[in-house]
Amino acid sequence: MLYPVPAVMVSCARTGEKPNIITVAWAGTICSDPVMLSISVRKERYSHDIIAESGEFVVNLVTKELTFATDYCGVRSGRDVDKFAKMHLTPVAVDHVSAPAIAESPVNLACRVEEIKELGSHDLFLAEVVGVTVDDRYMDASGKFHLNSTGLVSYSHGEYFLLGEKLGKFGYSVQKKKPKDRTKQKKTSDGKRRS
């Protein structure tokens, strides 16, 4: 019941084989120093052994435009189909890992596996983020990356959703309010404020 969660495409590769993409809804940040994340993957999934053997993968964030491909990569097996080719996605080299990133994704997180925790239905891959690439289209002149302008997608109980209306920002509940400028408005006898 911990929903919604991010829907991400995880790309991976084994030497001498075509790269693959697996859709993961159980992914999350686990540490800020060093920067680490986790993904949970069913043991029987084709990508599970690729990630376990290679010790690396790339988390590719999903936008509205990538939702169809994300769903496809979650319901088809890389044993049977080349998902990059079928979904017209572009594998692109990234620094620090040999697994390719997905060029169409606005953010690619290159990861190196630090530990695999065998659980029940899934294994938990704990990984250090060793490289990040971002789409220049979302960078402003000051060098700030506007992640929330990329059209990110979340997954909740079998359905995909575009992230919605901004409700606040971190710390807004305790932020000091600016005092109102009372010199510009005066209350009139009819109870209305006029400038």
C-alpha positions as CSV (number, residue, x, y, z in Angstrom):
1,M,0.0,0.0,0.0
2,L,3.0,2.3,-0.3
3,Y,1.8,4.0,-3.5
4,P,2.3,5.9,-5.7
5,V,5.8,5.0,-6.6
6,P,8.2,6.0,-9.4
7,A,8.0,4.0,-12.6
8,V,11.5,3.6,-14.0
9,M,13.1,1.7,-16.9
10,V,16.3,-0.1,-15.8
11,S,18.7,-0.8,-18.6
12,C,21.4,-3.5,-18.3
13,A,23.7,-5.5,-20.5
14,R,25.9,-8.7,-20.4
15,T,29.0,-8.8,-22.5
16,G,28.4,-10.2,-26.0
17,E,24.6,-10.0,-25.7
18,K,22.0,-7.3,-26.7
19,P,21.2,-4.9,-23.9
20,N,17.9,-5.2,-22.1
21,I,15.3,-3.0,-20.3
22,I,13.2,-4.0,-17.3
23,T,10.5,-1.8,-15.9
24,V,10.7,-1.4,-12.1
25,A,8.2,0.2,-9.8
26,W,10.1,-0.7,-6.6
27,A,13.0,1.7,-6.8
28,G,14.1,4.3,-4.3
29,T,16.7,6.5,-2.7
30,I,18.5,4.8,0.3
31,C,21.5,7.0,1.1
32,S,22.8,10.5,0.2
33,D,26.5,10.0,1.1
34,P,27.5,8.0,-0.7
35,V,24.6,8.5,-3.2
36,M,22.8,5.1,-3.3
37,L,19.5,3.7,-4.5
38,S,17.8,0.3,-4.6
39,I,15.7,-1.7,-7.0
40,S,13.8,-4.9,-6.3
41,V,13.7,-7.5,-9.1
42,R,12.0,-10.9,-9.2
43,K,14.5,-13.7,-9.4
44,E,12.9,-15.2,-12.5
45,R,13.1,-12.0,-14.6
46,Y,15.6,-12.1,-17.4
47,S,17.3,-8.9,-16.2
48,H,17.9,-10.3,-12.7
49,D,20.8,-12.5,-13.7
50,I,22.2,-9.8,-16.1
51,I,22.3,-7.3,-13.2
52,A,23.6,-9.8,-10.7
53,E,26.4,-11.0,-13.0
54,S,27.4,-7.6,-14.5
55,G,27.1,-5.8,-11.2
56,E,25.7,-2.7,-12.9
57,F,22.6,-1.1,-14.4
58,V,21.2,2.3,-15.3
59,V,18.0,3.7,-13.9
60,N,16.2,5.8,-16.6
61,L,13.4,8.2,-15.4
62,V,10.1,7.9,-17.3
63,T,8.2,10.7,-18.9
64,K,4.7,10.9,-20.3
65,E,6.1,10.2,-23.8
66,L,7.9,7.1,-22.5
67,T,4.9,5.5,-20.7
68,F,3.9,3.1,-23.5
69,A,7.5,1.9,-23.8
70,T,7.7,1.6,-20.0
71,D,4.6,-0.6,-19.9
72,Y,5.8,-2.7,-22.8
73,C,9.2,-3.3,-21.2
74,G,7.4,-4.5,-18.1
75,V,5.2,-7.1,-19.8
76,R,7.6,-8.5,-22.4
77,S,10.8,-10.5,-21.7
78,G,14.2,-9.7,-23.1
79,R,14.6,-13.4,-23.7
80,D,12.1,-13.1,-26.5
81,V,12.4,-9.5,-27.9
82,D,14.9,-6.7,-28.3
83,K,13.1,-4.0,-26.4
84,F,15.4,-1.2,-27.5
85,A,14.6,-2.0,-31.1
86,K,10.9,-2.8,-30.7
87,M,10.2,0.5,-28.7
88,H,12.5,2.6,-30.9
89,L,14.7,3.5,-27.9
90,T,18.3,4.6,-28.3
91,P,21.0,2.8,-26.2
92,V,23.7,5.4,-25.4
93,A,27.0,4.9,-23.6
94,V,27.4,6.6,-20.2
95,D,30.4,7.0,-18.0
96,H,31.4,4.5,-15.3
97,V,29.3,1.5,-16.4
98,S,29.1,-0.6,-19.5
99,A,25.3,-0.9,-19.4
100,P,23.7,1.6,-21.8
101,A,21.3,4.4,-20.8
102,I,18.1,5.2,-22.7
103,A,18.8,8.4,-24.6
104,E,15.1,9.4,-24.6
105,S,15.0,9.6,-20.8
106,P,15.6,13.0,-19.2
107,V,17.7,11.5,-16.4
108,N,20.0,8.5,-16.4
109,L,21.5,7.2,-13.1
110,A,24.5,4.9,-13.7
111,C,24.7,2.4,-10.8
112,R,27.2,-0.1,-9.5
113,V,25.8,-2.9,-7.3
114,E,27.2,-2.9,-3.8
115,E,25.1,-5.7,-2.3
116,I,22.3,-8.1,-3.2
117,K,19.9,-9.0,-0.4
118,E,18.0,-12.2,-1.2
119,L,14.5,-11.7,0.1
120,G,11.4,-13.7,-0.9
121,S,9.8,-13.1,-4.3
122,H,12.3,-10.3,-5.1
123,D,16.0,-9.6,-4.5
124,L,17.0,-6.2,-3.4
125,F,19.9,-4.6,-5.3
126,L,21.7,-2.0,-3.3
127,A,23.7,0.2,-5.6
128,E,25.9,3.3,-5.6
129,V,25.1,5.9,-8.2
130,V,28.4,6.5,-9.9
131,G,27.2,8.8,-12.7
132,V,24.3,11.0,-13.7
133,T,23.4,12.4,-17.1
134,V,20.5,14.9,-17.7
135,D,18.8,16.2,-20.8
136,D,20.1,19.7,-21.5
137,R,16.6,20.8,-22.6
138,Y,15.6,21.1,-18.9
139,M,18.7,23.1,-17.8
140,D,18.2,26.9,-17.4
141,A,20.8,29.6,-18.0
142,S,22.0,29.5,-14.4
143,G,22.7,25.7,-14.6
144,K,19.6,24.6,-12.6
145,F,18.0,21.4,-13.7
146,H,14.2,21.6,-13.8
147,L,13.3,17.9,-13.1
148,N,9.6,18.6,-12.4
149,S,9.2,20.1,-15.9
150,T,10.1,16.8,-17.6
151,G,6.6,15.2,-17.3
152,L,7.5,12.5,-14.8
153,V,5.3,9.5,-14.4
154,S,4.3,7.5,-11.2
155,Y,2.7,4.1,-10.9
156,S,-0.2,3.3,-8.5
157,H,-2.0,0.0,-8.2
158,G,-1.5,-1.1,-11.8
159,E,-2.0,2.4,-13.4
160,Y,0.3,5.1,-14.7
161,F,-0.2,8.7,-13.6
162,L,1.4,12.0,-14.7
163,L,2.6,13.9,-11.7
164,G,0.1,16.6,-10.8
165,E,-0.3,20.0,-9.2
166,K,2.5,21.3,-6.9
167,L,1.2,21.6,-3.4
168,G,4.2,22.9,-1.6
169,K,8.0,22.6,-1.3
170,F,10.3,21.1,1.3
171,G,10.1,23.1,4.5
172,Y,7.1,25.3,3.5
173,S,5.2,24.3,6.6
174,V,7.7,26.0,8.8
175,Q,8.8,28.8,6.5
176,K,8.5,32.3,7.9
177,K,5.7,34.3,6.2
178,K,6.6,37.6,4.7
179,P,4.9,40.5,6.6
180,K,2.1,42.2,4.6
181,D,2.8,45.7,3.3
182,R,0.0,47.6,5.1
183,T,1.0,51.0,3.5
184,K,-0.4,50.1,0.1
185,Q,-3.9,49.1,1.2
186,K,-6.4,50.7,3.5
187,K,-9.6,49.3,4.7
188,T,-12.6,51.4,3.8
189,S,-15.9,51.7,5.6
190,D,-17.5,49.1,3.2
191,G,-15.0,46.5,4.4
192,K,-13.1,46.2,1.1
193,R,-9.4,46.8,0.7
194,R,-8.2,49.3,-1.9
195,S,-4.8,50.3,-3.1
